[in-house]
Amino acid sequence: MLKIDYQKEKHSLRKTFPLDKNLASITVEITNEKVVGKQIRDLLKKYRWEVVFGRMAQQETVALTNYNTTFTLGDRIMVVGSEDELKKITEDIGRKVENDLDHDRTEFDVRRIFVSNPKVVGRTIASLQIDKKFNAIITRIRRGDAEMLVNGDTILELGDRLRFVAHREDLKMLSTYFGDSYKASSKINLFTFGIGIGLGLILGSIEINISPAFSFKLGLAGGPLLVGLILGALRRTGPIVWSLPYSSNTTLQQMGLILLLAGIGVSAGHSFVASFNSDAIWVFIASVAISMVTAMAMIFIGYKYIKMPFTLLMGLVSNQPAILDFATDRSDSMVPEIGYTMIFPIAMILKIVIAQALLVALL
C-alpha cells in the first residue's frame, strides 16, 4: 500500500545515519583556477565536500595532503567519497584522469589496520594527532558492514578497520600503535562487562519512592539497561573502556534473542494452549488487535504526514528483538536498529513505571 523502495530510502539516508557510503576513489587533475592557491581547509568550508583527500602528485613528487595543502594547476590528487560527492568535486576543481594514484605504490602503500589497542578506543581521531606522529592519512573506516569517511570528530571503537595511506615503515608503526589484532578486537573485557552488569543489578534493586502509596524498582531489566546507556555514552573513563567490540556485541544480541524466544516459549507454552479453552482467548484477540492497530497507525501517520523514513519507523514500532531482526533483514540496513535504540530504553522504563502505577491504582 505504501510502496516502499528500501534501496532508494537507504541511499537517501546515507548522509543522515552511519550507513555504508559505497565509497570509491578517483584521481582528479586541477584545472579550475578558482581553487588554485587555496588551502584544503578553506575549500572544504566553502564547497562543503564530504570527501577525504589522499595522495597528491605535484610535478614529479608524490606527497600526502593535509588541511594546509594548496593546489596548483596540473596537480593530480586522489579523492575518496561517495559517487555523488566525487561527481560534484570533479566539476568544482577539474577533471577525472585515468592515471589513478590509488594504484601507485612507489612512495606510499595502503593497509587496513584493526583497532584493538584499548588506549586508542573511545578517543577521537583528532586527539590521537596521527599527522604529527606519523606520515600517514586515514582515508576511510569500516565498522561492521558499513564503510564511512573519517574526520577529526570520528570516535574509534574496538574492531574498527582503518584504511591507511603511508610509507611502509610508518605502516609497521601504525600497526603496533593501533593493535591490528582481530583476535584482541573481538574479546570481551570481563572486568568492565562485570562492573556494568553489577552496577545495573544494584540500580535495579533500589526502590524509588514517589509517594507513601507508590514506589517502584527498575528491576533486572531496567537497571542494567539504564547503566548500559550511561556507560555506552561515556565510552571510556580514564583507562577503562566501556564499549563492546562490534563482533561481540552482535553475538550477544543474537544470543539474547535466542534466550528470549526460548524463555517465552517454555514459560508461555502451557498457558497459551490453555487460553483456547477459556475466555482468555478474547484477551489474546484483543491484544493482537490493539498491537496491530497502534503499530499500523503509527507507521501510516509517521510516514505519510510526519515524513519520517519508513525504515526508521520499523525500528520504532519493534517492541522486541525478534521483530527488530525481521525489520533489519527486510530493509537490508541498520536504520531500524537506530530507531529501536531510540525508543526501547524509554519504552522499557515507562512500562516498568506505568505497570506498577496501574497496579497501585487498582488496589
C-alpha positions in Angstrom: 0.0 0.0 0.0 2.8 2.4 0.9 5.1 1.2 -2.0 8.4 1.4 -0.1 11.6 1.3 -2.1 14.0 0.2 0.6 17.2 0.6 -1.5 16.2 4.1 -2.6 15.4 5.1 1.0 18.7 3.6 2.2 20.6 5.6 -0.4 18.8 8.9 0.7 19.6 8.3 4.4 23.4 7.8 4.0 24.1 11.4 4.9 21.9 11.3 8.0 22.8 7.9 9.5 26.1 6.0 9.7 25.3 3.7 6.8 27.6 2.2 4.2 28.5 5.1 1.8 29.6 2.9 -1.1 32.9 4.8 -1.2 35.2 4.9 -4.2 38.4 6.7 -5.1 39.3 8.7 -8.2 42.2 10.9 -9.3 41.3 14.4 -10.3 43.6 16.9 -12.1 43.3 20.5 -11.0 42.2 22.7 -14.0 40.0 25.2 -12.2 41.9 28.4 -11.4 39.4 29.3 -8.7 40.8 26.7 -6.4 44.5 27.4 -7.1 46.4 28.7 -4.1 43.6 27.9 -1.7 44.1 25.7 1.3 42.1 22.4 1.5 40.7 23.7 4.8 39.2 26.7 3.2 37.9 24.8 0.2 36.1 22.3 2.4 34.4 25.1 4.2 33.4 26.9 1.0 32.2 23.9 -1.1 31.2 21.6 1.8 32.6 18.5 0.1 32.1 15.3 2.0 35.3 13.7 0.8 38.8 12.8 2.0 41.9 13.8 0.1 44.7 11.3 -0.1 47.9 11.5 -2.2 48.8 14.4 -4.4 51.2 14.3 -7.4 52.8 17.7 -7.9 55.2 17.7 -10.9 57.5 14.7 -10.2 56.8 14.3 -6.5 54.0 12.5 -4.6 53.1 13.5 -1.1 50.2 13.2 1.3 47.8 16.0 1.7 46.7 17.8 4.9 44.4 20.8 5.7 47.2 23.2 4.8 47.8 21.8 1.3 47.3 24.2 -1.6 46.6 23.3 -5.2 48.3 24.4 -8.4 47.2 23.9 -12.0 48.1 20.4 -13.2 48.3 18.8 -9.8 46.7 15.3 -9.6 45.0 14.4 -6.3 43.3 11.3 -5.1 39.9 11.8 -3.7 37.7 9.3 -1.6 34.0 9.7 -1.3 30.6 8.6 -2.5 29.7 8.6 -6.2 27.6 11.8 -5.9 30.3 13.6 -4.0 33.1 12.5 -6.4 31.0 13.8 -9.3 30.4 17.1 -7.5 34.1 17.7 -6.6 35.2 16.8 -10.1 33.0 19.5 -11.6 34.3 22.0 -9.0 38.1 21.5 -9.3 39.0 19.9 -12.6 38.6 16.7 -14.5 39.0 13.0 -13.8 42.1 11.3 -15.1 42.7 7.6 -15.8 46.2 7.5 -14.2 44.9 6.6 -10.8 47.2 7.4 -7.9 45.5 4.7 -5.8 47.4 2.1 -7.8 50.7 3.9 -7.3 52.8 2.1 -4.6 56.2 3.6 -5.4 56.2 6.2 -2.5 53.2 5.1 -0.3 51.4 1.9 0.4 47.9 1.1 1.7 46.9 -1.2 4.5 43.8 -1.9 6.6 44.5 -2.0 10.3 42.3 -3.3 13.1 41.7 -1.1 16.1 42.4 -3.4 19.1 44.5 -1.2 21.4 42.4 -0.1 24.3 44.4 3.1 24.7 43.0 4.5 21.4 39.4 3.2 21.8 36.8 5.8 22.6 39.1 8.6 21.5 38.6 10.9 18.5 40.9 10.8 15.5 41.9 14.4 16.2 43.0 13.7 19.8 45.4 11.0 18.5 47.4 13.6 16.5 48.3 10.9 13.8 49.6 13.5 11.4 52.2 14.7 14.0 53.3 11.2 15.0 53.3 9.5 11.6 53.4 10.5 7.9 50.0 8.9 7.2 46.4 9.6 6.3 43.2 7.6 7.2 41.1 7.6 4.1 38.2 5.6 5.4 36.9 3.4 8.2 34.9 0.2 8.1 32.7 -0.6 11.1 30.8 -3.8 10.8 29.5 -3.8 7.2 29.4 0.0 6.9 32.3 1.8 5.3 32.5 5.5 6.1 34.7 8.6 5.8 36.6 9.8 8.8 37.1 13.3 10.2 38.7 14.7 13.3 35.5 14.0 15.4 35.2 10.3 14.5 35.4 8.2 17.6 37.2 4.9 17.4 35.6 1.6 18.6 37.1 -1.8 19.1 37.1 -3.8 15.8 37.1 -0.8 13.5 39.2 -1.2 10.4 41.1 1.8 9.3 42.5 2.2 5.8 45.8 4.0 6.0 48.0 5.5 3.2 51.6 5.8 4.5 55.2 4.9 4.0 55.8 1.2 4.6 57.9 2.0 7.7 55.1 4.1 9.1 52.6 1.3 8.4 54.5 -1.1 10.6 54.5 1.5 13.5 50.8 2.3 12.9 50.0 -1.4 13.1 51.7 -1.6 16.5 50.1 1.6 17.7 46.5 0.6 16.9 47.0 -3.1 17.8 46.0 -4.6 14.5 44.8 -7.9 16.1 41.5 -9.4 15.0 41.5 -11.8 18.0 42.1 -9.0 20.5 39.5 -6.8 18.9 36.9 -9.5 19.4 37.5 -10.2 23.1 35.1 -9.0 25.8 36.7 -7.3 28.7 35.1 -9.3 31.5 36.2 -6.8 34.1 34.2 -3.9 32.6 31.4 -6.2 31.5 31.0 -7.5 35.0 31.1 -4.0 36.6 28.4 -2.8 34.2 26.1 -5.8 35.0 26.8 -5.5 38.7 26.0 -1.7 38.8 22.9 -2.4 36.7 21.6 -5.1 39.2 22.3 -2.8 42.1 20.5 0.1 40.4 17.6 -2.2 39.5 17.1 -3.4 43.1 16.9 0.1 44.5 13.3 1.0 45.5 12.3 4.5 44.3 9.6 6.1 46.5 7.4 8.6 44.7 4.9 8.8 47.5 3.9 6.8 50.5 1.4 4.9 48.3 3.6 4.4 45.3 7.1 3.1 44.8 8.8 1.1 42.1 12.1 -0.6 41.1 13.7 -0.7 37.7 14.3 -4.4 38.1 16.7 -6.8 36.5 15.9 -5.4 33.0 15.6 -1.7 33.6 18.7 -1.4 35.9 21.3 -2.9 33.5 19.6 -1.1 30.6 20.0 2.4 32.2 23.6 1.7 33.3 24.4 0.4 29.8 23.1 3.6 28.3 25.2 5.7 30.6 28.4 3.7 30.2 27.9 3.5 26.4 27.6 7.3 26.2 30.8 7.7 28.3 32.7 5.1 26.1 35.7 5.2 28.4 36.6 6.5 31.8 40.3 7.1 32.1 42.0 3.8 31.1 38.7 1.8 31.4 36.9 1.1 28.1 33.1 0.5 28.5 32.2 -0.2 24.9 32.0 -3.7 23.5 33.6 -4.9 20.3 31.3 -4.9 17.3 31.5 -8.7 16.7 31.0 -9.5 20.4 28.1 -7.1 20.6 26.4 -8.8 17.6 26.9 -12.2 19.1 25.4 -11.1 22.4 22.4 -9.7 20.6 21.8 -13.0 18.8 22.3 -15.0 22.0 19.9 -12.7 23.8 17.3 -13.1 21.1 17.6 -16.9 21.3 17.3 -16.9 25.0 14.3 -14.5 24.9 12.4 -16.6 22.4 13.2 -19.9 24.2 12.2 -18.4 27.6 8.9 -17.1 26.2 8.1 -20.4 24.5 8.9 -22.5 27.6 7.1 -20.3 30.1 4.1 -19.3 28.0 3.5 -22.6 26.0 1.2 -24.3 28.5 -0.8 -21.2 29.4 -1.1 -20.3 25.7 -2.7 -23.6 24.9 -4.9 -23.4 28.0 -6.2 -20.0 26.9 -8.0 -21.5 24.0 -10.2 -23.4 26.4 -11.4 -20.4 28.3 -12.5 -16.8 27.9 -8.8 -15.7 27.8 -8.9 -16.2 24.0 -10.7 -12.9 23.8 -8.0 -11.2 25.7 -5.5 -12.7 23.2 -7.5 -11.5 20.2 -7.9 -8.0 21.8 -4.2 -7.7 22.5 -3.3 -8.7 18.9 -5.8 -6.2 17.5 -4.5 -3.4 19.8 -0.9 -4.1 18.8 -1.6 -4.2 15.1 -3.8 -1.1 15.0 -1.4 1.0 17.1 1.7 -0.1 15.1 -0.1 0.4 11.7 -1.4 3.8 12.8 2.0 4.9 14.0 3.7 3.8 10.7 1.0 5.4 8.5 0.9 8.7 10.3 4.7 8.9 10.7 5.4 8.0 7.1 2.6 9.9 5.3 2.2 13.0 7.5 5.3 13.5 9.6 7.5 12.3 6.7 9.7 10.0 8.8 11.8 7.4 7.0 9.9 4.1 6.8 12.9 2.0 7.9 13.3 4.2 11.0 9.6 3.7 11.8 10.0 0.0 11.5 12.6 0.2 14.4 10.4 2.5 16.4 7.4 0.1 16.4 9.6 -3.0 17.0 8.8 -3.7 20.7 11.1 -6.7 21.0 14.2 -8.1 19.3 12.6 -10.7 17.1 10.6 -8.1 15.3 13.7 -5.9 15.0 15.6 -8.8 13.5 12.9 -9.1 10.8 12.8 -5.4 10.1 16.6 -5.3 9.7 16.6 -8.2 7.3 13.7 -6.8 5.4 15.2 -3.3 4.9 18.8 -4.6 4.4 20.1 -1.7 6.6 20.8 -0.8 10.2 18.4 2.1 10.3 15.7 0.0 12.1 18.3 -0.7 14.8 18.8 3.1 15.2 15.0 3.6 15.6 14.8 0.7 18.1 17.6 2.0 20.3 16.0 5.5 20.3 12.6 4.2 21.7 13.4 1.0 23.5 15.0 2.4 26.7 12.2 5.0 27.1 9.6 2.4 26.5 11.1 -0.1 28.9 11.3 2.3 31.8 7.8 3.7 31.1 6.4 0.1 31.1 8.0 -0.6 34.4 6.7 2.6 36.0 3.2 2.6 34.3 2.6 -1.1 35.1 3.3 -0.6 38.8 1.3 2.7 38.9 -1.7 0.8 37.4 -1.3 -1.9 40.0 -1.3 0.6 42.8 -4.3 2.4 41.3 -6.4 -0.8 41.0 -5.7 -2.0 44.5 
